[in-house]
């Protein structure tokens, strides 16, 4: 007993020892991969024995299996014994290897210390060798600096003496070169200003510069007196050299010379074009620009070589002339504002902008404060807007031609644009008021011309085309926009945009909406007259072919106006200042034209829809219960097809340039006709089986016609858009499903209700009751059917199959199958 307990404890201890962590087990499997079940961590002895002896018959080999396991155990014992004996001397070998490594490390440290001592000795030796060389280098550098400084000091002292002497003798040519050198040398002594002698030389240089500035200004004042047109001295080599000296002096000296010379040079202009002079008015503005051109030529001949080229004196004189001219023109226009007329204003602006364009070609604009070194303007970018091409023409010489012959718009990189013409901006209200008046007269003329000429004739090139007045309006808009962009790109452009908006709306109301044909009922409802016509079986009033062409023409014009207005908005935003771009918005006007398009399409739909109403009314009044056999399509179908073939080809041909709106017409008509057809279908009650078959045939005929509606009557057959086809198929399939439900027997009730829910996917009890009315069921039968219908509806109503659903072919008798087959044969025969 004790031995068994000891063996049990030994087994438990062994199991605890051999229980390894998952990480150790995974490492062992990676190092010693094995497929033997005995090597698995989750080894189960029972499963292993069951694997060896799966059946009772396999126990016959138990001795062989036991012998194999014993053999395997002996081999494992031998392997373990060999490994254990091999590890007997490992500890002693490890201690010996560690001692050897420690001895080697000690020897290595000794060698490193020896090398370090030798390196320190070498470094000390090098320092002793190079100590004298460093001292010599420092001495050489200090000596070189001293010699250079003494040379600079000698040059500075001699240069200051020479500068003072040359200044007294007015030898400006030599002074210009010497002064720059002295200033450059003096910069080397900034850190020595604490030395009295250096500070004294610096003060002498500043005094010489001040004396030179005063002396040069006096020389220029003497050569060019402030009053009188005669020059005492005129240009000379002394003054030319003085300008070179002024380049080195304080920039204020140069600015003072330029200012006095330009003021003296333009003094004659101030006298000739005083505010009270006759030549100061706008009609003689050309004389101002002719005068400055002569003065510039005179300057180039007399003074072109006196001033340095980098002073840009010609451009400076011109810029100052422009500033004076702008101020003087503003004064005279303010004084005589009542005398300003549109043509006179445009004439003056034209001449001014031409002059500004000439300046851009002649000068770079480097003297302007807002952008030095601006590039010369190149050819203006070509417009991408089809209705905004540059106007072609030459400048007229007469003032009254200014309205029609303005030059092309300014190049966007002209640095001189507005330098004079800015003064005209406060008076542009005259131009805006004139354009308001002209556009009002133009709209009135369009209205009278349309009334005189009448609507476009059917069968002519004008039928369905864009109205000519539309192109005239936008051409005039283009002209106004180009003119105004020359005058100003600020608030006047906003005012002109407001005028554009006003007359775009008036054109949409007076020319387009105002000329749409009127219907008997604008709301689309029934009137007493239409009810009487329906009762008498007469045809409803329809638009004539000319009226259809007019509607299509107005629709095409509205589309053109919509697209062109969008382009106009983009071009206005390009022309106006960036700070005012947000105030350019023609969305309201584009919406107005969109409404005209929608109203036009609605009129076309309403006309064809109304024409088909009598036929649908006739369908609902036919005795479908007494139909005895299925024949060809019914007369009401023929009537609907006739109206479609009459209207649709005319509309399609007149909307050939606006294909998308013809597609919209087809979609809207289908969305209106199909629900109306289904509503009239519900009025056909009661219906016999044969009557339902005839209606199903008629429905298929109408479906075929509606699918071909976009290309009906056309020699070129085009595939209908997928969106349109989807609407037709969905709507007419619903009508066919209604008729199939009517054709089906209502017994058993559960099958009938389930098939209704499956085919129509409609959970509305009213629709279900209308279907029962078509079948001619009594009210008592309908009540039970409605209650059953409410019970069989799926929750939530999703249109899916609710409960068991059977097809019509399974419960229907043989007679019903034969009727449906006959109907299919008739449809195939007709197709």
Buried (B, 14 or more C-beta within 10 A) or exposed (E): EEEEEEEEEEEEEEEEEEEEEEEEBEEBEEEEEEEEEEEEEEEEEEEEEEEBBEEEEEEEEEEEBEEEEEEEEEEEEEEEEEEEEEEEEEEEEEEEEEEEEEEEEEEEEEEEEEEEEEEEEEEEEEEEEEEEEEEEEEEEEEEEEEEEEEEBBEBBBEBBEBBBEBBEEBBBBBBBEBBBBBBEBBEBBEEBEEEEEBEEBBEBBEEBBEBBBEBBBEBBBEBBEEEEEEEEEEBEEBBBBBBBBBBBBEEEBBEBBBEBBBBBBBBEBEEEBEEEEEBBBBEBBBEBBEBBEEBBEEBEEEBEEBBBEEBBBBBBBBBBBBEBBBEBBBBBBEEEEEEBEBBBBBBBBBBBBBBBBBBBEEBBBBBBEEEEEBEBBEEBEEBEEEBBEEBEEEEBEEBEBBBEBBBBBBBEBBBBBBBBBBBBBBBBEBBBEBBBEBBBEBBEEBBEBBEEEEBBBBEEEBBBBBBBBBBBBBEBBBBBBBBBBBBBBBBBBBBBBEBBBBBBBBBBEBBBBEBBBEBEEEEEEBEEEBEEBBEEEEEBEBBEBBBBBBBBBBBBBBBBBBBBBBBBBBBBBBBBEEEBEEBBBBEEBBEBBBBBBBBBBBBBBBBBBBBBBBBBBBBBBBEBBEBEEBEBBBEBBEBBBEBBBBBBBBBBBBBEBBEEBBBBBBBBBBBBBBEBBBEBBBBBBBBBBBBBBBBBBBBBBBBBBBBBBBBBBEEEEEEBBEEBBEBBEEBBEBBBBBBBBBBBBBEEBBBBBBBBBBBBBBBEEEBBBBBBBBBBBEEEBBEEBBEBBEEBBBEEEEEEEBEEBBEBEEBBEEEBEEBBEBBEEBBEEEE
